[in-house]
Amino acid sequence: MSEFRKGNVGGVDRALRALVAVALAAFAYVQLAGPYAYAAYAVAAVLAATALIGSCPMYTLLGVSTCRSKIGRPT
């Protein structure tokens, strides 16, 4: 499996990303116009996608993971 496809976004992180994505998209729809709205929609889309997929390419590049450790769990 590719390094970018491995899950590295934990449950709480995923929930917060989804919540922020919805809030940012709603804020952009109500308050922003023009390029600022498009930029906010783009950020919201990235947050929503990483929340749905459970993997963040930036986390992979930085070597960060918010998933629980699988050490000690039976395979």
C-alpha positions as CSV (number, residue, x, y, z in Angstrom):
1,M,0.0,0.0,0.0
2,S,1.3,3.5,-0.8
3,E,2.5,5.6,2.0
4,F,-0.1,8.3,1.2
5,R,-2.9,5.8,1.4
6,K,-2.2,4.6,5.0
7,G,-4.6,6.0,7.6
8,N,-2.9,8.5,9.8
9,V,-5.9,10.6,10.9
10,G,-7.5,9.5,14.1
11,G,-11.2,9.5,15.0
12,V,-11.2,12.8,17.0
13,D,-9.1,14.5,14.3
14,R,-11.5,13.3,11.6
15,A,-14.5,14.6,13.4
16,L,-12.9,18.0,14.0
17,R,-11.8,18.2,10.3
18,A,-15.4,17.4,9.2
19,L,-16.9,19.9,11.6
20,V,-14.5,22.7,10.6
21,A,-15.1,21.9,6.9
22,V,-18.8,22.3,7.3
23,A,-18.5,25.5,9.4
24,L,-16.0,27.0,6.9
25,A,-18.1,26.2,3.9
26,A,-21.2,27.7,5.6
27,F,-19.2,30.8,6.6
28,A,-17.9,31.2,3.0
29,Y,-21.4,30.9,1.6
30,V,-22.9,33.4,4.0
31,Q,-20.2,36.0,4.5
32,L,-17.5,35.8,1.8
33,A,-17.5,36.6,-1.9
34,G,-15.2,36.3,-4.8
35,P,-11.7,34.8,-4.4
36,Y,-12.0,34.6,-0.7
37,A,-15.1,32.4,-0.9
38,Y,-13.4,30.1,-3.4
39,A,-10.3,29.8,-1.2
40,A,-12.5,28.9,1.8
41,Y,-14.4,26.3,-0.3
42,A,-11.1,24.8,-1.4
43,V,-9.8,24.5,2.2
44,A,-13.1,23.1,3.3
45,A,-13.0,20.5,0.5
46,V,-9.5,19.4,1.5
47,L,-10.5,19.1,5.1
48,A,-13.7,17.1,4.2
49,A,-11.7,14.8,1.9
50,T,-9.0,14.0,4.5
51,A,-11.8,13.4,7.1
52,L,-13.6,11.0,4.8
53,I,-10.5,9.2,3.5
54,G,-8.8,9.1,7.0
55,S,-5.4,10.0,5.5
56,C,-3.6,13.3,5.3
57,P,-0.7,13.7,2.8
58,M,0.8,16.5,4.9
59,Y,0.8,14.2,8.0
60,T,2.6,11.6,5.9
61,L,5.3,14.0,4.8
62,L,5.8,15.2,8.4
63,G,5.7,11.7,9.9
64,V,2.7,12.6,12.1
65,S,-0.2,10.2,13.0
66,T,-3.2,10.9,15.2
67,C,-4.3,7.2,15.0
68,R,-4.2,5.1,18.0
69,S,-1.2,2.8,18.2
70,K,-1.7,-0.8,17.1
71,I,1.0,-2.1,19.4
72,G,-0.2,-4.8,21.7
73,R,-3.3,-5.5,19.7
74,P,-3.8,-9.0,18.3
75,T,-3.5,-9.2,14.5
